[in-house]
Amino acid sequence: MELAFSMPHLMEVTAITTDWERQVTGAQQVEMAKFAEKLGYAMIAVPEHFVIPRQHLPLSGAFHLAAYPSMAFYAGATETIRVNSCIAIQPVQNPIVTAKTLSTMDWLSSGRVTVTFASGWLKGEFEALGVDYHQRGAMSEEYTQAIIELWTSDNPEFEGKYISFRDVAFEPKCFQKPHLPIWFGGDADPVLRRIARYATGWWPFLTKPEDIPDRLDYIRSQPDYNGRLEEVFFGFSTTRLGEGHVPIDDPKARPGQTKQEIIDRLCWFGEQGVTMSSVPIPEVKRIEEYYDYAQWVAEEIMPAVR
């Protein structure tokens, strides 16, 4: 199993954000990305929201980055570590622009980009952006097809309900072939069927870890399964976050556990089919202490679970 680096202050969600994180600046994040790379962390992943309806502020907070510019910034500051979204809200962004943004990033970074698309859950965010919330699943399906067409065809053409194009040229293509890895985040059956058709990775959120094997069987049992599902990301802290960012008290997911507790939990994740995870950000007092903790994880946890 590989470990992703838990970058502090990517969001301010009540259930999992620690108080000290809020003081971490963008400049400090860049230095931490370089540090994580040197330590051998596999990936940095960026969550995304564009606006938060005020009624959700007590749980979700207002601070959320945009995934693509953040990913590009981390990729530009590093040389080997992968960047990903966790997740990118696919239906609210034009798929041609999304395709170009990601292929540009992948080309410039020499192939270090993965994207995790999701359909979104926050209805008020869709309303503010002028996108039909109830069409988001159908839009995600169609947008995925259009993006892959742009990435892989010399003469891309697409005719759909939500996006159409023909007689266009599209370059640069992705550095990775046939295109950069697509993952999907989410748990509903339509999402899992989309994974079967297009994806190499799955990022579950509300699925209980013990249910992951059955859901993987569901993906692989689809008649149009592409045979390419390789990665399953399940963060150590995922079970502390419920639907709508409601906090869940899960002692098995608490930060600051012992070395053996962390190793045992990660190894159990691996038995469920998880290929990548991340260790929770602990309650420390300042950023220097987190540097020490991240190094401890790299030296004591990584070798035991790799």
C-alpha positions in Angstrom: 0.0 0.0 0.0 1.1 3.5 -0.8 0.5 6.6 1.4 -0.6 10.0 0.2 0.5 13.1 2.0 -2.2 14.7 4.2 -1.6 18.4 3.3 -2.9 20.6 6.1 -5.4 23.4 5.5 -6.9 22.2 2.2 -10.3 22.8 3.7 -11.9 23.7 7.0 -14.4 20.9 7.5 -15.5 20.7 11.2 -15.3 16.9 11.5 -11.6 16.5 10.5 -9.8 19.9 10.3 -7.5 20.5 13.3 -7.2 24.0 14.7 -3.5 24.5 14.0 -4.0 23.9 10.3 -5.9 27.1 9.8 -2.6 29.0 10.2 -0.8 27.2 7.4 -0.2 29.4 4.4 0.0 28.6 0.7 3.7 29.2 0.7 4.1 26.8 3.6 2.1 24.2 1.7 4.5 24.4 -1.2 7.4 23.7 1.0 5.6 20.8 2.6 4.8 19.4 -0.9 8.6 19.3 -1.6 9.2 17.7 1.8 6.6 15.1 1.2 8.1 14.2 -2.1 11.6 13.7 -0.5 10.0 11.4 2.1 8.5 9.2 -0.5 4.8 10.0 -0.2 3.0 8.9 -3.4 0.5 11.7 -3.9 -1.1 15.0 -2.9 -4.8 15.2 -3.4 -6.9 18.4 -3.3 -10.6 18.6 -2.3 -12.9 21.1 -4.0 -15.9 23.4 -3.5 -16.6 26.7 -5.2 -19.1 28.2 -2.8 -20.7 26.9 0.4 -24.3 27.8 1.1 -24.4 29.6 4.5 -26.6 26.9 6.1 -23.8 24.5 5.6 -21.0 26.7 7.1 -21.2 25.1 10.6 -20.2 21.7 9.2 -18.4 22.5 5.9 -16.7 25.8 6.6 -16.0 28.4 3.9 -12.4 27.6 3.1 -12.1 25.2 0.1 -9.5 25.3 -2.7 -10.2 24.9 -6.4 -8.7 21.5 -7.3 -7.1 22.1 -10.7 -5.0 25.3 -10.0 -3.9 23.8 -6.7 -2.8 20.6 -8.3 -0.9 22.5 -11.0 0.8 24.6 -8.3 1.9 21.5 -6.3 3.1 19.8 -9.5 5.1 22.8 -10.6 6.8 23.0 -7.2 7.8 19.3 -7.3 9.4 16.7 -9.6 8.1 13.2 -8.9 5.1 13.2 -6.6 1.6 12.7 -8.2 -1.2 15.2 -7.9 -4.9 14.3 -7.8 -8.3 15.8 -6.9 -10.4 14.4 -4.1 -12.6 15.3 -5.7 -13.2 17.6 -8.7 -16.9 18.5 -9.2 -17.3 17.4 -12.8 -20.7 18.7 -13.9 -20.2 22.3 -12.9 -17.2 22.8 -15.3 -17.2 22.8 -19.1 -15.7 19.5 -20.2 -13.6 21.1 -23.0 -12.0 23.4 -20.5 -11.6 20.5 -18.0 -9.9 18.4 -20.7 -7.5 21.1 -21.7 -6.7 22.1 -18.1 -5.8 18.5 -17.2 -4.0 17.6 -20.3 -1.9 20.8 -20.1 -1.1 19.9 -16.5 -0.2 16.4 -17.3 2.0 17.4 -20.3 3.9 20.1 -18.3 4.4 17.7 -15.3 5.7 14.8 -17.5 2.7 12.6 -16.6 2.1 13.1 -12.8 -1.6 13.9 -12.9 -4.6 11.8 -11.9 -8.1 13.2 -11.6 -10.9 12.0 -9.4 -14.2 13.2 -10.8 -17.4 13.3 -8.8 -21.0 14.4 -9.5 -21.2 16.6 -6.4 -23.7 16.6 -3.5 -24.3 20.2 -2.4 -27.4 21.4 -4.1 -27.0 25.0 -3.2 -23.6 25.1 -4.8 -25.1 23.9 -8.1 -27.8 26.5 -7.9 -25.3 29.3 -7.3 -23.3 28.1 -10.4 -26.4 27.8 -12.5 -26.2 24.1 -13.1 -29.1 21.7 -12.9 -28.5 19.6 -9.8 -30.8 16.9 -10.9 -29.0 16.4 -14.2 -25.5 16.0 -12.6 -25.2 12.2 -13.0 -26.2 12.4 -16.7 -23.8 15.3 -17.2 -20.9 13.5 -15.6 -21.5 10.5 -17.8 -21.6 12.6 -21.0 -18.7 14.9 -19.9 -16.5 11.9 -19.3 -17.1 10.6 -22.8 -16.4 14.0 -24.3 -13.2 14.4 -22.3 -11.8 11.0 -23.3 -12.7 11.8 -26.9 -10.7 15.0 -26.8 -7.7 13.3 -25.1 -7.5 10.3 -27.5 -8.9 11.3 -30.9 -6.9 13.0 -33.6 -10.1 14.4 -35.0 -12.4 14.7 -31.9 -16.1 14.8 -32.4 -18.9 14.5 -29.9 -22.6 15.0 -30.1 -24.5 15.0 -26.8 -27.3 16.6 -24.9 -25.0 18.8 -22.8 -21.9 19.3 -25.0 -21.2 18.9 -28.7 -18.2 19.7 -30.9 -16.8 18.8 -34.3 -14.2 20.1 -36.7 -11.9 21.0 -33.9 -8.3 20.4 -33.0 -7.2 19.6 -29.4 -3.6 19.6 -28.2 -1.6 19.0 -26.1 -2.7 15.5 -25.5 -2.0 13.9 -22.1 1.6 12.9 -21.5 0.3 9.6 -20.1 -1.2 7.2 -22.6 -3.8 6.6 -23.7 -4.6 9.4 -21.3 -4.1 10.4 -17.6 -5.8 8.1 -15.1 -9.4 8.8 -14.3 -10.8 7.9 -10.9 -14.3 8.5 -9.6 -15.4 9.4 -6.1 -18.7 8.3 -4.7 -20.7 5.3 -3.6 -23.9 5.1 -5.6 -24.5 2.3 -8.1 -24.4 4.7 -11.1 -21.0 6.0 -10.0 -19.7 2.4 -9.7 -21.0 1.6 -13.1 -19.2 4.7 -14.5 -16.0 3.4 -12.8 -16.5 0.1 -14.6 -16.7 1.8 -18.0 -14.0 4.5 -17.8 -11.9 4.4 -14.6 -8.7 3.0 -13.2 -9.5 4.1 -9.7 -12.2 4.5 -7.1 -12.4 6.9 -4.1 -15.2 5.8 -1.8 -16.6 8.2 0.8 -19.6 6.8 2.5 -19.0 3.2 1.8 -17.9 1.3 5.0 -14.5 -0.2 4.5 -15.8 -3.7 5.3 -18.2 -3.3 2.3 -15.5 -2.4 -0.2 -14.9 -6.0 -1.4 -18.6 -6.4 -2.3 -18.6 -3.1 -4.1 -15.5 -4.0 -6.0 -17.2 -7.2 -7.1 -20.1 -5.1 -8.3 -17.9 -2.9 -10.4 -16.1 -5.9 -11.9 -19.3 -7.7 -12.6 -20.6 -5.1 -14.9 -21.1 -6.2 -18.5 -19.1 -3.2 -19.8 -16.3 -3.4 -17.3 -13.1 -2.1 -18.9 -10.9 -4.4 -16.9 -8.6 -1.6 -15.7 -9.6 -0.9 -12.1 -6.3 -0.9 -10.2 -6.5 1.7 -7.4 -8.8 2.2 -4.4 -8.1 5.1 -2.1 -9.6 5.0 1.4 -8.3 7.7 3.8 -7.7 6.8 7.4 -10.1 9.6 8.5 -12.8 8.9 6.0 -15.0 7.2 8.5 -15.0 10.3 10.7 -17.0 12.2 8.0 -20.7 11.4 7.3 -23.1 12.6 4.6 -23.2 16.4 4.4 -19.9 16.6 6.4 -21.6 15.5 9.6 -19.0 14.4 12.2 -18.9 10.7 13.1 -17.1 9.5 16.2 -15.0 6.6 15.0 -12.2 5.7 17.5 -10.5 3.5 14.8 -10.1 6.6 12.7 -8.9 9.0 15.3 -5.6 10.9 14.8 -2.6 10.3 17.0 -2.8 6.5 17.2 0.2 4.3 18.0 2.5 2.9 15.3 1.0 -0.6 15.6 -2.6 0.7 15.6 -1.9 2.6 12.4 -0.1 -0.3 10.7 -2.9 -2.8 11.7 -5.6 -0.5 10.4 -3.8 0.2 7.1 -3.0 -3.5 6.6 -6.7 -4.3 7.2 -7.6 -1.7 4.6 -5.3 -3.6 2.2 -7.2 -6.8 2.9 -10.4 -5.1 1.8 -8.8 -4.0 -1.5 -7.5 -0.6 -0.6 -4.3 0.3 -2.5 -3.6 3.8 -1.1 -4.5 5.6 2.1 -3.4 8.5 4.2 -2.7 9.0 7.9 -4.8 11.5 9.8 -3.3 15.0 10.6 -2.6 15.0 14.3 -3.4 17.7 16.8 -0.1 19.4 17.1 0.7 23.0 18.1 2.7 24.2 15.1 3.8 23.3 11.7 7.3 22.2 12.8 5.7 19.4 14.8 3.8 18.2 11.7 7.0 18.0 9.8 8.3 15.7 12.5 5.2 13.6 12.4 5.2 13.3 8.6 8.8 12.1 8.8 7.9 9.6 11.5 5.1 8.2 9.3 7.5 7.9 6.4 10.2 6.2 8.4 8.0 4.0 10.7 4.7 3.3 8.9 5.5 3.3 5.1 8.0 0.4 5.3 5.6 -1.7 7.2 2.7 -1.3 4.8 4.4 -0.9 1.5 
